Amino acid sequence: MLNLISFNPFRTIGIPGIKYIKPEHSFKDIEIIRQADVLLFPENWQTTFLAYGLKKPLFPSIESIQLGFSKIEMTRALWSVAKQHVPYTEILANTEQNRANILETFPFPFVLKDARNSMGKGVFLIENEKDFRLHATMLDVLYVQEYLPNDGKDLRVCVVGDEVVAAYWRVGEEGAFLHNVAQGGELCFDFIPQDALDLVLRVAKALNINHAGFDVVFSNGNAYILEFNVLFGNHGIREQGIALEAKIYEYLLKTMEPPYPTAPLTPLKGIS
């Protein structure tokens, strides 16, 4: 059985061999951490010393955690592997000149985002100059994207390890800009396009992202990746009867060297 340490117990309940250490106790318990085979769900601030100092394997991968921490770094990484599938985006210092340039460059409506938010928070549909100047005052960096007309829904594609484990549509309320479940969106599991799943898996493998929920929209015949969230919501996954913890453990057993004897994957303790 693998010797595993988790820094996030809610994401790893029921995985065999798990010990929980509070992130803030990392240096107090560093000798215990040294003995672990894999460290699960560290916080972003922990990743450098765990990976580079202690040389410990991390799950999710350090790429997943560090790129997922900021939409800015995430977008630049997506540009490097699939720019044609990223909405036109400007990332600029929040200066008066840059604000003026944005107003000259982007037709209304366009999208303004807080680079460090999730679940639909900090995402603003800008319909006029007053909207833009109001929301821009709250941000250090201008992260601005073109608005992509769509049919009122987006696709959440969940990657764990090296596979897509779930995918579902999030359908917004009529006239709503955001489709997130946290913002009132509903779930639909029908007619999932295979080309979108192939795109997400190709991008995830290129960036070594092994635990993330990708948000994809379709506009003018093209699929666009808006962002991915490492600590994605699991409401839609539970509705499909998928145990993420079992998928994670299966992936760890498969990728650790040397091979470890397998423990039963289902049912895991604490997973129904």
N, C-alpha and C positions, 0 to 999 in steps of 0.2 A: 504494500500500500504506500502511496506517495505521502511524504511528509509535507503538508501544505500549511501555509499561514495566510490568513485573510485579514485585510485591513477594513473590510466592509462586510459585516456578518449578514446583512440583509440580502446580499447578492450571492451568498454561498451556503445558505442553510441546507443541511442535508448531505453535502459533499463529504465522502469518507476522508478521514485523516486531517480534518481542518482544525487548526487552532486560531483563535482570534487575538490580535494585538491591536490596541488603539494606535492610530498613526502617531499621535504625540508621544507615545512610549517607545518609538523606534530605537532610540539610542540606549534607553534603559534596558531594553530586551534584545540588544543587538546580537548577543551570543546565541540566543534562541533562533533569531532570524538567520544567522549564518548556517545553521544546520538544516534549514528548509530546502526542499527540492524546488518548489515554486512559490512565489509570493503573489497573492491574488488581490486585485483591486486596490493598489496603493493610490494615494492622492498624488496629484501632479507634482507637488513640492518634494515628494519622497523619491521620485523616479531616478533622479541623477545619482544620488548616493547609493541607492539600492542596486542599480544596474551598473554604474561605472566604478563605484567604490567596492561594493561587496560582490559584484559580478554575478548577481542572482538572476535567474529567469523570472520574468514578470508575465502575469496575465491580468488584464489585457496587455498586449505588447506595448513597449514604450512609445512606439509610433502612434498607436491608438490613443494613449493617454495624452501625450504631448500635443498632437495635432488636434485632438478633440477638445483641448482646453481653450482654444481661441479660434473663432471663425476666421481671423486674419491668416494665421498659419495654415489652417485647414484649407482655405480657398487657394492660397499660393501652392499648396501641395496638389490640390485638384487641378489647378492650371497646368502643372507639370506633367500630368498623365492623361488628362481628358478635357482639355480646355473647351472643346466644342460642345461639351455637355455641362458647362457651367454658365449661368446667366452672366451677361456683361456686368462687370463689377469694378468699382473704383474704391481704393483704400488710400485715404489721404489724411494728413494731419488736419486737425480742426482749426483752420485759420480763416480769416475773413475772405482772403483771396480764393482759397479752395472752396469755400461755401458759394462764392459767386460763380466759380467755374462749374460747380455741380449744377447750379440753376441754369446755366447756359448749355450744359451738355445733355442733361436728362430731361426728356419730355415728361409731363405729368400724365398719369401717376407714376411714381417710382417708389422703391422700397429703401428704407433706412433701418439699419440694424445696430443693436448693441452687440459688440463682438464677443461678449462674455455671458450671454443669456441663453435660455433654452425653454422648451415647452410653449413656444409662441410668445414668450415675454420679451420685451425689448425689440419687437419687430413692428415697424410703423409703415402704413401705406400713406405716402405723401402725395396729397392732391393739389397743393398750392404752396406758394412761397411762405405764407404764414405758418402752415404746418411744419415745413422744413426747418424754419428758423426756431420755432418753439422746441422741437425735439432735438435739434442739433446742439442746443445749449447744454444738454445733459450728457454729452458724449465727449470723450477725449479724442477719439478717432472717428473720421467719417467713413463708414462702411456702407456703400450705396450700390444698389443693384437695380437693373432694369426690371420693370414689372412684366411678368409673363402671363398673358391671358390664358386661362385654363377653364375647365368645365366644373370648377368648384370642388375639386378633390385632389389629393396627392397620394403617393404610394409610399408606405413605410416598408422597407426591406431590411430584415434583421439578419446580420451575419454573426455567426459564432464559430470560431476556429476557421476552417477553410470551406465552409458551406453556408448557403442561405438556409436558415432554419424556419423562417416564417416571412410572409409578406401579406399585406392587406391595404386596402384603400381607406383613407380617412376622408370622409365626406363632410364638408362644412355646411352649416346652416345656410339657408337660401340668402344670398347676398353677402355672406360672410367672407372676409379676406383670409382668415386663418382657418386651418382644417384640423389642428391638433385636438386630440381627445380632451386635453386639459382646457381647451377653449371652446368646448361644446361639439366637437366633431363626432360623427358616428362611424362605425366600422363596417366594412364590406369585404368579404373574402372571395368574391367571384371575379372571374375574368382577369386574372393576374397576367400581365404580358411577360412572356419569357425573355424578350430582348432586354427589358429593364432589369431582370434578375441577372442576366449575363453581364450587363454593363456594370452593375454594382459589384458583382463578384470579381470581375476583371480589375476594377479600380481598387477594391479592397486588397487583392493579392499584390497589386503593383505597389501599394503603400504599406503593406504588411499590417493592415487593420484586421484584427481577429475578434473583435467584439464591438459591434456598433449597429445602431439603427439609422439607415440612410433614408433621407427624404427626397423623393423624386417627383417632379411634375412633368406633364406633357403639354407642350405648347407649340403650335405651328408645325406639328409633325415630328418634333424632336423631343428626346428625353433629357431633362436637366436635373443634375444633382444639386439640391439647394445646400445641404449640409449633412453631417452625421453626428449622432449623439452616442457617446460611449456608455453612459448610464441611461439607456433608453427605457421608456415605460414598457411594462410587460402585460398590460391589460389585454391587448389583442392576442398576445402569445398564449396567455392563460385560456382565453376563449377557444383556442384551437387545441387545447389539451397537451401543449408542449412543455416539458420540464427543462428549462434552460440550464439548471444546475447539472442535470444528467448530460446534456450536450457539452458543457464545459469540461466535466470530468472525463468524458469519452475522448475529447480532443487532447487533454493533458496526457492521458495514458498513451495515446497514439503518437504524440510528438516527443515525449521524454525519452532520452537515451541514457543507459540501456533500457530495453523494454522491461516494464514492470508487470507482474501478474495482475490480471484484471480483477476488480471487485464487481459485484452485481451493479449494473447501471440503473435498473428499475426493478422494484421501486427503491429509491433512496430514502433513507430515514428523514422524515419531516416533509417529504414531497408526496402529495396526493395525486 
